[in-house]
Amino acid sequence: MATVSLRPTLRFDGTLAEGLLLWAVILFSAAAALGFAIFGVRPELLAAVPWSIPFFTFSFRLFSIGQIVLAAGALMVLLLLRESFRWIPAFLTVYVISLASELSGTQVGFPFGPYHYTPTLGARWFDLVPVVIPLSWFMMAIPSYFLALRITPDRGPVVRIALGALILTAWDLALDPAMSYATTYWRWEVDGLYYGMPWVNVAGWLFTSTLLMIALFLLRSDGWISRLPGSWVLVFYGVNVLLPLAMALAAGLFWAVALTVAAYALLVGIAWLLCRDLLAEPVTA
């Protein structure tokens, strides 16, 4: 009888602790999105309750920093449980590369264009880049590389690196409008066409994302990344994409929502083209 091969099938093999970590990220992100949709979009609601204004101001900082720390922390605990300390060199490398890219961007405008971070995201390296920003690069670089591995199990590193960079860059299509236009976590110093963002930022994301994917490949991270629980990583990546997407939708940034959805539809199409042979019925005698 013919059988169907589903080698890259995403299965949840996690423990209770891993499930609780993922649910914590989901619920915290949902609360952040809901709070922004209610009070961030309609701040006049706060005027009816005077004490709520300082509380919301505090919560605005808490949820922005807390979501990154919680999500990155959940991923790190998962990595510790699954792979001990094998991932530490990758973490340090991704942190340093992304920090260097952000420092260059905030100082000379390369590779993203001219911008600066506001104090909202807390402590900053050299008063320029928030400490949590390279954490956010790491927490999304690992799932992006994982997905590229699953989609291209039998293809070379060039395809894998390129696809991983595209998956990581697609996140910014919703992230940037939500965080620099609907809110004020960073500010562009030019009046770009995409909700204030210059299009060179996309090239900058592709450049930095490609460097991160190359670093993960050169560090021989394929083994431990490929062993991570697929459904956990997929949901984790999706939640972190849905948060800025929900914020953009609540703020009425419909072009950002449409472009993000179109980008992910394209990625799904690419994934289908690269993986469709895995769904074919094998030839049997």
C-alpha positions as CSV (number, residue, x, y, z in Angstrom):
1,M,0.0,0.0,0.0
2,A,1.3,3.5,-0.9
3,T,2.2,5.7,2.0
4,V,2.7,9.5,2.1
5,S,6.0,10.8,3.4
6,L,5.7,13.8,5.7
7,R,9.3,14.2,6.9
8,P,9.0,17.9,7.8
9,T,5.6,17.5,9.6
10,L,5.4,20.0,12.5
11,R,4.6,17.9,15.6
12,F,4.3,19.1,19.2
13,D,6.7,17.0,21.3
14,G,7.0,19.5,24.2
15,T,6.7,19.0,27.9
16,L,4.3,20.7,30.2
17,A,6.8,23.4,31.1
18,E,7.3,24.2,27.4
19,G,3.6,24.4,26.8
20,L,3.2,26.8,29.8
21,L,6.0,29.0,28.4
22,L,4.3,29.2,25.1
23,W,0.9,30.0,26.7
24,A,2.6,32.7,28.7
25,V,3.9,34.4,25.5
26,I,0.5,34.0,23.8
27,L,-1.5,35.5,26.7
28,F,0.9,38.3,27.4
29,S,1.0,39.2,23.7
30,A,-2.8,39.1,23.5
31,A,-3.1,41.4,26.5
32,A,-0.6,43.8,25.0
33,A,-2.5,43.9,21.7
34,L,-5.9,44.3,23.4
35,G,-4.6,47.1,25.6
36,F,-3.3,49.0,22.6
37,A,-6.5,48.4,20.6
38,I,-8.6,49.8,23.4
39,F,-6.5,52.6,25.0
40,G,-3.7,53.2,22.6
41,V,-6.0,53.9,19.7
42,R,-8.6,55.7,21.9
43,P,-6.7,57.6,24.6
44,E,-9.7,59.7,25.4
45,L,-11.1,56.7,27.3
46,L,-8.3,57.2,29.9
47,A,-9.6,60.8,30.6
48,A,-12.7,59.4,32.3
49,V,-10.5,57.7,35.0
50,P,-7.6,60.1,35.9
51,W,-5.5,57.5,37.8
52,S,-5.5,55.3,34.7
53,I,-3.3,57.7,32.7
54,P,0.0,57.1,34.7
55,F,-0.9,53.4,34.9
56,F,-1.3,53.1,31.1
57,T,2.0,55.1,30.7
58,F,3.7,52.5,32.9
59,S,2.0,49.6,31.2
60,F,3.0,50.9,27.8
61,R,6.6,50.5,28.8
62,L,6.1,47.3,30.7
63,F,4.3,45.5,27.9
64,S,6.8,46.6,25.2
65,I,9.9,45.5,27.2
66,G,8.1,42.7,29.0
67,Q,6.9,41.1,25.7
68,I,10.5,40.9,24.3
69,V,12.0,39.6,27.6
70,L,9.2,37.1,28.1
71,A,9.3,35.8,24.5
72,A,13.1,35.7,24.3
73,G,13.2,34.1,27.8
74,A,10.7,31.4,26.8
75,L,12.8,30.5,23.8
76,M,16.0,30.4,25.9
77,V,14.3,28.1,28.4
78,L,13.1,25.8,25.6
79,L,16.7,25.7,24.2
80,L,18.1,24.9,27.7
81,L,15.6,22.1,28.2
82,R,16.2,20.7,24.7
83,E,19.8,21.4,23.9
84,S,21.6,22.4,27.1
85,F,24.1,25.1,26.3
86,R,24.7,24.3,22.6
87,W,22.9,27.5,21.6
88,I,24.9,30.0,23.6
89,P,27.5,30.7,20.8
90,A,24.7,31.3,18.4
91,F,22.9,33.7,20.9
92,L,26.1,35.7,21.5
93,T,26.9,35.9,17.8
94,V,23.3,37.0,16.8
95,Y,23.3,39.5,19.6
96,V,26.6,41.0,18.6
97,I,25.8,41.1,14.9
98,S,22.4,42.6,15.3
99,L,23.7,45.1,17.9
100,A,26.4,46.2,15.5
101,S,23.9,46.6,12.7
102,E,21.6,48.7,15.0
103,L,24.5,50.8,16.3
104,S,25.5,51.5,12.7
105,G,22.0,52.3,11.7
106,T,21.4,54.7,14.6
107,Q,24.7,56.5,14.1
108,V,25.2,56.7,10.3
109,G,22.0,55.4,8.8
110,F,23.5,52.2,7.4
111,P,21.9,49.7,6.6
112,F,18.4,50.7,7.6
113,G,18.3,54.5,7.0
114,P,18.4,57.3,9.6
115,Y,16.4,56.6,12.8
116,H,16.7,56.8,16.5
117,Y,15.2,54.9,19.4
118,T,13.1,56.7,22.0
119,P,13.6,56.0,25.8
120,T,10.5,53.9,25.8
121,L,12.3,50.6,25.4
122,G,14.5,51.1,28.5
123,A,18.3,50.9,28.9
124,R,20.3,51.5,25.8
125,W,23.7,50.5,24.6
126,F,25.8,53.7,24.3
127,D,22.5,55.6,24.7
128,L,21.6,54.5,21.2
129,V,20.2,50.9,21.0
130,P,17.9,49.4,23.6
131,V,19.4,46.3,25.3
132,V,16.3,44.3,24.4
133,I,16.5,45.0,20.6
134,P,19.2,42.4,19.9
135,L,17.1,39.9,22.0
136,S,14.2,40.4,19.6
137,W,16.5,39.7,16.7
138,F,17.6,36.4,18.3
139,M,14.1,35.3,19.3
140,M,12.9,35.6,15.7
141,A,16.2,34.6,13.9
142,I,16.0,31.1,15.4
143,P,12.4,30.4,14.3
144,S,13.2,31.8,10.9
145,Y,16.1,29.6,10.4
146,F,14.1,26.6,11.8
147,L,11.3,27.2,9.3
148,A,13.8,27.5,6.5
149,L,15.4,24.2,7.5
150,R,12.0,22.5,7.6
151,I,11.0,23.9,4.2
152,T,14.3,23.1,2.5
153,P,15.4,19.8,4.1
154,D,17.2,18.5,0.9
155,R,18.5,21.8,-0.5
156,G,21.8,23.6,-0.1
157,P,22.7,26.3,2.4
158,V,22.3,29.2,-0.1
159,V,18.5,28.5,-0.5
160,R,18.2,27.9,3.2
161,I,20.0,31.2,4.1
162,A,18.0,33.2,1.6
163,L,14.7,31.8,2.7
164,G,15.5,32.3,6.4
165,A,16.4,35.9,5.7
166,L,13.1,36.5,3.9
167,I,11.1,34.9,6.7
168,L,12.8,37.1,9.3
169,T,12.5,40.3,7.1
170,A,8.7,39.7,6.5
171,W,8.1,40.3,10.2
172,D,9.2,43.9,9.9
173,L,6.5,44.8,7.4
174,A,4.1,44.9,10.3
175,L,6.6,45.6,13.0
176,D,7.9,48.9,11.8
177,P,4.5,50.6,11.1
178,A,3.2,49.4,14.5
179,M,6.3,50.4,16.5
180,S,7.3,53.7,14.8
181,Y,4.1,55.1,13.3
182,A,1.2,53.8,15.5
183,T,3.5,54.1,18.5
184,T,6.8,55.8,19.3
185,Y,9.3,53.1,20.2
186,W,11.6,54.5,17.4
187,R,11.4,57.4,15.1
188,W,12.6,57.8,11.5
189,E,14.5,60.9,10.7
190,V,13.2,61.0,7.1
191,D,9.6,61.0,5.8
192,G,9.5,57.6,4.2
193,L,6.7,56.5,1.9
194,Y,5.7,53.4,4.1
195,Y,4.2,55.0,7.2
196,G,7.3,57.1,7.6
197,M,9.7,54.2,6.9
198,P,12.1,54.5,4.0
199,W,12.1,51.5,1.7
200,V,15.9,51.2,2.2
201,N,15.0,49.7,5.6
202,V,13.7,46.6,3.8
203,A,17.1,46.2,2.2
204,G,18.7,46.8,5.6
205,W,16.6,44.0,7.1
206,L,17.5,41.6,4.3
207,F,21.2,42.5,4.7
208,T,21.2,42.0,8.5
209,S,18.9,38.9,8.3
210,T,21.2,37.3,5.8
211,L,24.2,37.9,8.0
212,L,22.4,36.3,10.9
213,M,21.4,33.2,8.8
214,I,25.0,32.9,7.5
215,A,26.3,33.1,11.1
216,L,23.9,30.3,12.2
217,F,25.0,28.1,9.3
218,L,28.7,28.7,9.9
219,L,28.2,27.9,13.6
220,R,26.7,24.5,12.5
221,S,23.4,25.3,14.2
222,D,21.4,23.1,11.9
223,G,21.5,20.1,14.2
224,W,20.1,21.6,17.4
225,I,17.8,24.0,15.6
226,S,16.2,21.2,13.5
227,R,15.5,19.1,16.7
228,L,13.3,21.8,18.3
229,P,9.6,21.0,18.6
230,G,8.0,22.2,15.3
231,S,4.6,23.3,16.4
232,W,6.0,25.2,19.4
233,V,8.4,27.1,17.2
234,L,5.7,27.8,14.5
235,V,3.2,29.1,17.0
236,F,5.9,31.1,18.8
237,Y,6.9,32.8,15.5
238,G,3.3,33.4,14.6
239,V,2.4,35.0,17.9
240,N,5.3,37.5,17.5
241,V,4.1,38.4,14.0
242,L,0.5,38.7,15.0
243,L,1.2,41.2,17.8
244,P,2.4,44.0,15.5
245,L,-0.1,43.0,12.9
246,A,-2.9,43.3,15.3
247,M,-1.6,46.7,16.4
248,A,-1.4,47.9,12.8
249,L,-5.0,46.6,12.2
250,A,-6.3,48.4,15.3
251,A,-4.6,51.6,14.3
252,G,-6.1,51.5,10.8
253,L,-2.8,50.9,9.0
254,F,-4.5,48.8,6.4
255,W,-1.7,49.0,3.8
256,A,0.7,47.5,6.3
257,V,-1.7,44.7,7.1
258,A,-2.3,44.0,3.4
259,L,1.4,44.0,2.5
260,T,2.3,41.8,5.5
261,V,-0.5,39.3,4.5
262,A,0.7,39.4,0.9
263,A,4.3,38.8,1.9
264,Y,3.4,35.7,4.0
265,A,1.1,34.4,1.3
266,L,4.2,34.6,-1.0
267,L,6.3,32.8,1.5
268,V,3.7,30.1,1.8
269,G,3.7,29.7,-2.0
270,I,7.5,29.5,-2.0
271,A,7.3,26.9,0.8
272,W,4.8,24.8,-1.3
273,L,7.0,25.0,-4.3
274,L,10.1,23.8,-2.4
275,C,8.3,21.1,-0.4
276,R,5.6,19.7,-2.7
277,D,7.7,16.7,-3.6
278,L,7.5,15.7,0.1
279,L,3.7,15.3,-0.2
280,A,3.8,13.1,-3.3
281,E,2.9,9.4,-3.2
282,P,6.1,7.3,-3.5
283,V,6.4,4.9,-6.4
284,T,5.9,1.3,-5.2
285,A,6.5,-1.9,-7.2
